[in-house]
Amino acid sequence: MTEATLIVNHPVGLHARPAAVFVQKAREFNSKITIQNMSREQSKEVPVSAFNLLQIGVRSGHEVRIRAEGDDAVQAVAALTQLVRENFGEV
């Protein structure tokens, strides 16, 4: 299992277009990928999907933990980390 914890700095957080870009990138990998909003007390770790991303309510400035388990887990976490750090390509 590989994981990364980072801050989402996009102005709308992980909603709408940034969420769609995140899900699209996650689908490029075979690993099981999950995400958790560490900035909310009741947040659970959930599989990456558009619906789940909206449910966990990641806003700008929130800390998230991305985990991946599988044969391409390292690459998946690296790609998603880069996407978040680059503000989802400013969509």
N, C-alpha and C positions, 0 to 999 in steps of 0.2 A: 504494500500500500504506500502511496505517495501522497503528500498533502502540502498545501501552501495556505498561509493566512495573510490576507492583504486588505487594504482599504480601497473601497470603491469611491472614486472622485468624480465620476461623471455627474453633471448637474441634475439629471433625473434619476440617478441611481441605477438600479438594474431593472428598469421597466421599459416597456414598449420596444423601441428599436434596439437599444443595448441588450435587452433580454433575448430578442430574436437572434442577434449576432452571436451571443454567447451560446445559445442552444445549437445554432448551426455549426459553430466550431466544435462543440462537444460531440456532435454526431459524426464527426470525422474519425473518431477513435472507437476501438472495440471495448475498451475498459469500461467498467461500471463507474460512473462519475456522480458524485453527490456534492451538495453545497449546503452550508449552514450560515445563517445570519448571526454572527457572534454578538452583535450589538443589541439584540432583542432577547430578553430573559427567557421567553417561552418558545424560542425558535428551535425546531427540530432539524436534523440532518435529513435532506430529501434528495431523491434522484433529480438530476437536471432535466427540466421540461419547462416550457413556457408557462404553464399553469402554476407549477411549483415555485418558479422564480417570482411570480406575482404574489403568491401566497406568503412567502417569507418576508416580503416588504423591505427589500434592500434600498435604502436611500443614500444620497451622497454623504460620504463621511462614515458610512457603516463598515464594520469589519466583517469579512466573510472568510470561511474556511472551505477550500475546495479539496476534495479527496478523490483519488482514482485508484481502482484496483483492477489489475489485469496486465496483459503482456505489453501494452503500450502506455501504462500509467504515467511513467516519467514524462513522456512526450506530451501526453494530454494535459497534465498539470502545468508543464512549461508553456504550452501554447495558450492555455486559458489565463495563466498568470500574465503573460505578455499582453494579451488582449485587454485585460483589466487595466494594466499599467499604461497602456496606450489609449485609454479612454474609449475602447471599442471602435477605434478608427474614427472617433469624433462624429458618430451618427446621431 
